[in-house]
Amino acid sequence: MTRRLLLSYLSLAAFLLLCLEIPLGIVYSRAERERIVNSANDEAESVSAFASLSVASGREGALTERVEHCAERIGGQVVIVDAEGDLLATSDPLPSQEERGLASHPEVAAALDGRATTHVRTSTIGGVDYLSVAAPMVNGGQAQGAERAQGAVRITLPTDMVTDRVSRVWLLLAFTGLAALTAVAALAFAFAKWTGRPIRQLEEATHRLADGGQATPVAITSGPPEVRSLAATFNRTAARLEHLLASQRAFAGEASHQLKTPLAALRLRLENLENDIALHARGSLTAAMTETDRLARMVEGLLAMARLDESAAERERVDLDRLCVERHRAWSPLFEQHGVRLVLVGAHAGQVLAVPGAVEQILDNLLSNALRASPPGSTVSMELRLSVPTRRHPLHHLHHLRDSRASWVDLHVTDEGPGMSPEQRSRAFDRFWRAPGAPKGGTGLGLSLVQRLAHASGGEATLHAATTGGLDAVIRLPSAQSHEPPAAKPGPRRREAPALPA
């Protein structure tokens, strides 16, 4: 922001200086040229009047002294010729060729015709610009109609003096403009720092708040009034957000205890009623117990989401191979009871980066969904694959995925159930959404929690149609090895889970 403000102030100041100094320099150049032309014309007329009187009185010898004195005063050259163009007097010796050709010069020819002229030409000697002025010599010093003049006076002045003077003025203007720009830059920098300092403080406080830090108020007493008003608004917003977060943390902690205990007691009371209720009413009792279990799972899912929203937990290294083996060992007996085979295959994945406890919850939810959707005699597989996403992968817009060399681990949970249509898969991660005809017992929160845990871990959760006809849930997590120095990687090995007990 400071740089942009500084550039804008300097651009405006430079534009104003150019609009002022360029016309000023042009006007001065024209005025200086007109001054030297008028001065040369006045001098030529004065010498012409003197020469006319001297010729009329027969004192031609005085012309040389007057010509030399005039040339010395003005720093140029003065020449007087008669009516035929012959030389009468000169301040400097002339070459014989130029002496014979004086009458052919345009300014001298015009003066001999009785007209005063001004002519600027470039000399062939040294490439110097000269200003030539000629005035006619007339009887008594005054022209009489179209009468031919008795002679002419030519004054030649080099224009390098005027050019040097104009150049000095342009340099002075440039120096003045540079000094003005320097002063404007200093003032603009100070003003930009004064304006940008509270904004940077607000930016730092906003980053701390976005990163899960404490919502500390920002004390801004300087800067523009709009920035101070923005700081006051930010402080109120941060305080309100801190209050809401504290309320949410309190709710998550209290609800975890206040909701679980009554549900457990209700479940226990329903189980105790089983022996005291008539056989025809036991179906309703079983349905009530099922709804109680569903309510308990829903509460667990909502509390898990609430805890996840409390703060952005730091990711840590998780041994994915070990967790998959543990979850396989924990879920295999339940799968066996339902007549479904659970297998674990894939390459050696090593460690991944994930939020603490996220991988366990992801696997539990995916395996629970796969078990409900799998018919007896089918197989549910857990497979690990290593991959490197391409630039077109949807994860490349995330800041932690910008390194194309980073490796990733894909965890696939595939079942052989009825699967989902593309429209259903696009809505499967919505809260409380359940596919039509889905098995009873679900809450519609499992996949939503899976996706949010994957995002919090820096990965992604997607659903695809499995080649077996069921659903292929893919969880992509960042590999921890991508953040370590290069080392020899073990070759992929295929493994089969321990055989299920008969």
Number of C-alpha atoms within 10 A of each C-alpha: 13 17 13 10 17 20 15 13 19 20 13 11 17 17 11 12 18 14 11 13 16 14 11 14 18 13 11 15 19 11 12 16 16 12 13 16 19 14 12 23 21 14 20 25 21 15 26 24 19 18 32 25 18 15 19 14 9 10 11 15 12 14 22 18 12 18 23 18 14 20 20 13 9 15 13 20 20 29 27 28 24 19 18 13 20 15 18 18 23 23 21 13 10 12 8 8 8 11 16 13 11 20 22 12 15 15 24 29 21 20 27 28 17 24 19 22 18 20 15 16 10 12 12 8 7 7 8 12 17 17 20 25 27 31 31 37 33 23 16 13 16 14 15 12 7 9 12 17 24 22 28 36 32 31 26 21 22 18 17 12 12 15 15 11 14 19 14 12 16 19 13 13 19 16 12 14 19 14 12 16 19 13 13 18 17 13 14 21 19 14 16 19 19 15 18 19 18 22 19 13 15 21 12 13 21 17 12 14 16 13 12 12 13 13 20 14 16 18 13 17 11 12 17 13 10 9 19 18 12 16 21 16 12 18 19 13 14 20 16 13 14 16 13 12 15 13 12 16 17 12 15 19 14 11 15 16 10 12 14 15 12 12 16 14 11 15 18 12 12 15 14 11 12 14 9 9 11 10 11 8 10 15 11 11 17 14 11 15 18 15 15 17 17 16 18 19 17 18 19 17 20 18 17 16 18 16 17 17 15 14 14 15 16 11 15 15 16 20 16 23 17 13 14 20 14 12 16 22 16 12 15 18 16 15 23 16 10 15 16 22 21 27 19 22 17 20 17 19 23 17 20 25 23 27 21 16 11 20 25 14 17 21 21 18 19 22 24 16 19 26 26 17 20 25 16 15 11 15 20 24 21 23 19 24 16 19 14 14 18 11 12 8 9 11 17 15 11 10 9 12 18 12 12 11 11 17 19 23 25 23 23 25 25 29 32 23 21 15 24 21 12 12 8 15 17 13 13 21 22 16 15 14 17 19 14 8 7 14 13 12 14 19 18 18 23 26 25 21 23 25 19 20 25 22 17 19 24 20 24 20 21 18 22 18 17 17 11 14 14 20 26 26 23 20 24 26 25 25 25 21 19 15 11 8 6 8 7 5 8 10 8 12 10 12 13 9 14 13 10 13 7 4
